[in-house]
Amino acid sequence: MSTIFADKFKNTSGGNNVKVNQLSGIDTAGSITIQGEGSATTNMQQGLAKVWVNYDGTASNAASRDSFNVSGMTDNGTGDATTAFANVMSSANYAVSGTSNAYGSLQVRGTSDTTKPLANALRMGSWVSSTNIGDRDYNNVMIKGDLA
């Protein structure tokens, strides 16, 4: 295998696009940095969603419609589902965003109502009002952070 060292690549037709069918970083985590908005740069690996799932909370077993890095789901009861990760996070200190349809809300439950998430799973509760948990049919969860 050959190695090419260069500061810039330019399309021979004069345009800026160079077509590749495989691209990777330099053997180390966090090695691909791209220009974001304006002159700011961002780390490509850090900015990617590490886990996401779209699931039906009314199904008998919190049925995933589609997902990424999810090994399975567990229905813990009414409005209460746990998503297990295929590749675990480096810690439980990741960022979570979630939505539930209609006027419901989706909230992190950890391993119970009062504890934080785990590095290998996230427990979510869907709420139909400020005091009542309930099954919602359209739930989405996205997690960003560092994989182990």
N, C-alpha and C positions, 0 to 999 in steps of 0.2 A: 504494500500500500504506500502511495506517495503522499507527501505533505506539501501543501502549497502555503507559502507565507505571503501575504499582501496586505496593504493598508486599505485599498479600495478595489471593488469590482464594478465594472460598467458593461452594460450590454453592448455588443459590437455594432448594433444597429443605431447606437447613439442614445437610446432611452436609458432610464434608470433601473428598469426591472431586470433582474437576473433570475432565471428559472432554476429551481433546485427541486429534487424529489426527496431529499433528506437533509435535515439541519439539526445540529446538536451543539451543546455548549462545550466548554473546554474541560472535560473530565472532572469538574468540581461543581458542587451544588451552588446555585445562585450565580452562575457564570454568564448568563445571557442578560444583558441590559439593553433596553431599547429606549428611544426617545419618545416621551409621552407628549402631553400638551405643551406648547411653547418650547422652552429649552430644557425643561425638566426631564430627567431620565427615571426609569422604573425597572426594577428587577423582574424579569419575565416569570420566573418560577414562583416568586413570592406573591405575585398578583393573580395567580390562577386559582380557581375554585378547586379545592381538594376533594370535596364531597358535595353531591347534590342529589336530591330525590323529589319526585312528584308522586304523591301517593293518595289513595282513596282511604280516608279514615272511617268510612261507613262499612267497608268490607269486613268480612269475618276475621281477617288477619292483616289489617293495615296494608292493603295491596299496593305495591309499587307499580306505577304506570311506566316510569322510566327513571333511570338513575345513573350515577357515576360513582365508582369506588364504594359501593354498598354491597355487603355480603348477605344481608337479610334484614327483615323487619319483624318485630314482635308487637302484637296487639296486647297491651296491658290492661285493657278495659275501656270503658266509654271515654272517647276523646284522648286517649293516652297511648302513644306508640313509641317504640324504641327503634332507632336505626343503627345497625351495626356496620362498622367500616371494614372494607376488605383490606385496606392498608391503613394502619393506625396513625394517629397524629402523634407528634412528639410530646405533647402534654395536653391537658384539658383546657389550656388557655388559648383557645382559638376563637375566632369571631363567627357568630351565627346570625343569619337572617332567615326569617320565615314568614310565610303568609298563609292565610286560610280564607276560603271564599266567603262571600256575603258579608255579614257583619261580625263574623267570628275573628278571633285572633289566635296566633300560634305562639306559645311561650315555652322556653327551656324549662324542663323539670329536673334535669340531672338524673340521679338514680332514685330520687323521691322528690317530693314537693320542695324540699329545702336544701338539697345538696347540688353541687355543680356537676357539669357533664364529665364524662370519662374520655380518655384518650382513644378508646376503641369503640365508643358508642355514644349516642345522644338520645335522650328521652325528651319528647315534646308533648305538650298538652294543647288541645284545641278548645277554645272557649267560645260559648255562644252568647254569653253575657259577662258582666264583671264578676259574677259569683258562681256561674254554672259552667262546668266543663261539659262538652258534648261532642259527638261525632260530627265531623265535617267531611264532605266528599271530595274537596279539592284543596290539598295542602302541598306547599313547596318549602323546602329547606335547602339552604346553601351554606357551606362552611369554608372559610378561608383561614389559613394558618400554615404551620410547618408539619410536614409528614415526618414520621420517625426515621 
